[in-house]
Every structure is written in structure tokens, then in C-alpha cells.
């Protein structure tokens, strides 16, 4: 039951209750007054006149208009009965018509209360609508610059709206500060690593370099590469959680096709058969982030595999969402292991290495952050025969939102 309806029922109920109490009081007062007139200090003039006529005639009969003689007590009893009927009719009319009047006034009060409550709660609806629009919007559409900017007298509702606007200001400033921090950290952390790599490569290319120094330099380059990948992964994870400022039309199947084609060499080196079943999957987003998402999933499926294993990339449309699924063979995983893989720095039990490159446990956490930024969801499940299925769902572009099912035309 909404607050407006509760206020309306409260207004109407108060009027009905007040009217009912007034009617009951009036009923008691009128009944008491009529009883006094009938049984109190004075008699009805007609009954008094009958008694005077009977006293003058020195008998207990009364001569009726038709000339018949009727006992006085009978006439008095008949007159009193008529008065009781008149009293009952008056009280019944007061109760019936008064109740209808109270009910009518209550309905009018309820209608007036509905209008007044609606007008009074209009600012609250504006606050609620704005808050829901910001809270329910995805990373693609979220706009923290929107404000309620309520005008009018400085009352409790306006102060609530101003407080909400101040909270949005703080959130907007916090996100801006985060974006600036990521930009500065990207420069400050990558520059020393790049300079370090340049110095190591310079030492390797000196004519006086010995085989031992070259071997040592290559070891330093591997360490430098690991640190670079770790820094890039952390910066990418922080940056991927920001709001997409300029999303564009992207075909998820094109992104998957490009990434899969670029990883066939890696799949051959690892002895994994990489295949694709791609159908149209139009969305809106950041092509760079979506390519990184797909690359992380494909590389994860290739690296954490078995000899003569396989990996399959599929895309398509399911109801109002586009999906990207990466399936692969591999070691058997338990459910609790699969759930933890989306947390930063969480690795599988088997620390597989490809060409000496070990995993930092950031790949799937980056995937989750990118999917969340695009207003989608990611899920994973272990396969009974080993390996894992990872599925990403992202809302379709507006012009395709009413299309359901999976297309039959593939790549």
C-alpha cells in the first residue's frame, strides 16, 4: 500500500470517525430531548386538553368528533403511541440520513486527501524517481551529474532533496578522483618499468656483453614483463569499473572473431583445438574493453587446458541479451573453486604456465568488472568431464531489444 493511499485512507477515516461521533452525540441529545418532552415536566398540549375536557365532564370518557364516547385512558394511550412512532421515525431518519451524510463527507474528504497527498508527495516522487534511475541504470547509461534541484520553501522534503543532491556531488567527485588516480598511476607506474626495460635491452645489445650477462638480462626482462603485466592488469581492473562515457555500437561476434583468429597460433603451440560458432550479437559498449574481455576469456581457456584439449567460442542472442560463451576442456573444478575465480588474485589449484608466464589471478576479475560496467552479468560453471563454461550476457542495442531467440545465420 503506497504512502499516498495510506494518507488518503487516514484523511477519509478521520472525517468519517469525526462525523460518526458527531452523529452519535446528536442522536443521544435529540433522543434525550424527546424523552423529556414525552415523560418529563410537561405533557403534550393535546393530551392535556383531553384531560381538561374529561375533568369538566366529571367522567373518564372523551367525546370523539363522531360523537362516540371513548375512555380517556384509551385516548391518552393512543396519543402516546403516536408520539412514540413520531419519535422513532425522527430518530431513524436522523440516523439514516446522518449516516449517509457522514459517508458522503468521508468520500469527499478522501478524494480531497488523495489530491492533497499527491501534491504533497510530488517532491518525494521526484527524489525516488531520480534515485531509482541512477541506481538501476547500467554502467553504460549511468549519469551521476543528474540532480533533483528541488525548489520551493525550505521544509523537510526540500532538505532531504538537498541532502541527496549533496550525496550525488560527493559520489561524482569520488569517481572523478578515481579516474584521475588511475590516469596518474598509469603514467607513474608504467614509466619506470619502461625505462627499466630499455636499460636492460641496452645492456644486452652492448658488444662487450658476455653470454652470462645476456642470460641474466633476459631473466631480468622476464621479471620486468611480469611486473608490467601485473601493473597493467591492476590498472585495467581499476579503469574498467568506471562509467562508459561514450559507448558505441559493437557487434560482439566481430570482436570474438577477431580475438579467436589472433589466438590460433597460441592454441597450436599449446596443442589446443580452438573453434568458433559465432552468430550476430549487437550491443553498445567500449570496443577496447570488450576485446580485452574476450581476450582474457580465450587466453584463460587455452592456458588452463589439457594436452590435445579443445576450446569453443560462441556468440548469439538470447531473449533481450547478447551472449558470449567460452567453453574449454581441462581439469575438473569444484563449484566453490569456480565462484572464487572471479575475485582478484584468485588462481586455480594448478598453476599452469605458458612460456614461463604465470597467472596473477586478475583475468576473470577484469572480465567481471568489464561486464558489470556494460550492465551485464557473467556466470561460470565447471564441466562434469573437466574444464569450464563461462557465459557473458550484455543487453542488446535498443533497436534489437524486442528480438528474441538465437539467429540462424552464423559466421
Secondary structure, 3 states (H helix, E strand, C coil): CCHHHHHHHHHHHHHHHHHHHHHHHHHHHHHHHHHHHHHCCCCCHHHHHHHHHHHHCCCCEEECCCCCEEEHHHHHHHHHHHHHHHHHHHHHHHHHHHHHHHHHHHHHHHHHHHHHHHHHHHHHHHHHHHHHHHHHCCCCCCCCCCCCCCCCCCCHHHHHHHHHHHHHHHHHHHHHHHHHHHHHHHHHHHHHHHHHHHHHHHHHCCCCCCHHHHHHHHHHHHHHHHHHHHHHHHHHHHHHCCCCCCCEEEEHHHHHHHHHHHCHHHHHHHCEEEEEEEECCEEEECHHHHHHHHHHHHHHHHHCCCCCEEEEEEEEEECCEEEEEEEECCCCCCHHHHHHCCCCCCCCCCCCEECCEECCCCHHHHHHHHHHHCCCEEEEEECCCCCEEEEEEEEECHHHCCCCCCCCCEC
